[in-house]
């Protein structure tokens, strides 16, 4: 059976919400990974440099979170 243009368009409309859902469900995991990587590298640097306060940990976590948010915003504006 050959699908008409209207059937193809309705199929695309049904797939788009699913694609959006899958795309944004990964956002939580991306943010979690960014925080964990920033923490791990920052903690390692704090131990190596012997800082009394966790400056590297806090700073790198913030940098990784901002970088992840910039990436998400760029993805959203490209759609």
C-alpha positions as CSV (number, residue, x, y, z in Angstrom):
1,X,0.0,0.0,0.0
2,X,1.3,3.4,-1.0
3,X,1.2,6.1,1.7
4,X,-0.2,9.5,0.7
5,X,1.5,12.8,1.6
6,X,-1.0,13.5,4.4
7,X,-0.3,10.0,5.9
8,X,3.4,10.7,5.8
9,X,2.9,14.1,7.5
10,X,0.8,12.7,10.3
11,X,3.5,10.0,10.8
12,X,6.2,12.7,11.1
13,X,4.0,14.6,13.6
14,X,3.7,11.5,15.8
15,X,7.4,10.8,15.7
16,X,8.5,14.4,16.6
17,X,7.2,14.3,20.2
18,X,8.9,11.0,20.7
19,X,12.1,12.4,19.3
20,X,11.8,15.4,21.6
21,X,11.1,13.2,24.6
22,X,14.2,11.1,23.9
23,X,16.4,14.1,23.3
24,X,15.4,15.8,26.5
25,X,15.4,12.7,28.7
26,X,19.2,12.6,28.2
27,X,19.6,16.1,29.5
28,X,19.5,15.0,33.1
29,X,22.2,12.4,32.5
30,X,24.3,15.0,30.6
31,X,24.1,17.4,33.6
32,X,24.9,14.7,36.1
33,X,27.9,13.6,34.1
34,X,29.1,17.2,33.8
35,X,28.9,17.7,37.6
36,X,30.6,14.4,38.3
37,X,33.5,15.0,35.9
38,X,33.9,18.5,37.1
39,X,33.9,17.3,40.7
40,X,36.4,14.5,40.0
41,X,38.9,16.7,38.2
42,X,38.5,19.5,40.6
43,X,38.9,17.3,43.6
44,X,42.0,15.8,42.1
45,X,43.5,19.2,41.4
46,X,42.7,20.4,45.0
47,X,44.5,17.4,46.4
48,X,47.5,17.9,44.1
49,X,47.9,21.6,44.8
50,X,47.0,21.3,48.5
51,X,44.4,24.1,48.6
52,X,42.6,24.5,51.9
53,X,39.3,25.2,50.2
54,X,37.8,23.4,47.2
55,X,38.3,26.2,44.7
56,X,39.1,23.9,41.8
57,X,36.2,21.6,42.6
58,X,33.7,24.4,42.7
59,X,35.1,26.2,39.7
60,X,35.3,23.2,37.4
61,X,31.9,22.0,38.4
62,X,30.5,25.5,37.4
63,X,32.5,25.5,34.1
64,X,31.2,22.0,33.2
65,X,27.6,23.0,34.0
66,X,27.8,26.2,32.0
67,X,29.3,24.4,29.1
68,X,26.6,21.8,29.2
69,X,23.9,24.4,29.3
70,X,25.4,26.3,26.4
71,X,25.4,23.1,24.4
72,X,21.7,22.4,25.2
73,X,20.7,26.0,24.3
74,X,22.5,25.7,21.0
75,X,20.8,22.4,20.3
76,X,17.4,24.0,21.0
77,X,17.9,27.0,18.8
78,X,19.1,24.9,15.9
79,X,15.8,23.0,15.7
